[in-house]
């Protein structure tokens, strides 16, 4: 007989994770506070240098002047500024569309021209490799025939039994082909 054991879906880990999240949040808060305090202290120390102070002061003045100029333009002619920004956005949009069309055309050109050429080169190289393999096999055959001919000419007795039988048969035929003991039809010459 089996006995069913009740299973508690709530464990003590849920209370531990809540406590851990609280401490984790506290650690993150302390880290953020430490970063802000460090940045403020670093900025204050940087301001001790005279050239840094002058640079910060001049840049702040430039930003203030440009901001005030923009505010003045908006106050004088708010619709003109809005129209100017709309025109700039339209121009930027047109330029962006042209760039996208150019990119698509380039992609199509690369896809059509270059990829076709790459595929052609692959096919050509495969054919070259196949031809090279065939040529290598033919060279081996030619090398074997040249060696056999060399053995025949030198009368090499170390060749196989078939080669020795062929050379003796050839020597017998050579006597008939090039006889040196026959008289020639040309006076003063032996053999034909």
Secondary structure, DSSP 4 states (H G I P E B T S, - for coil): --------S--THHHHHHHHHHHHHHHHHHHHHHHHHHHHHHHHHHTTSHHHHHHHHHHHHHHHHHHHHHHHHHHH-HHHHHHHHHHHHHHHHHHHHHHHHHHHHHHHHIIIIIHHHHHHHHHHHHHHHHHHHHHHHHHHHHHHHHHHHHHHHHT-TTS-HHHHHHHHHHHHHHHHHS-SSSBPSSTT-B--
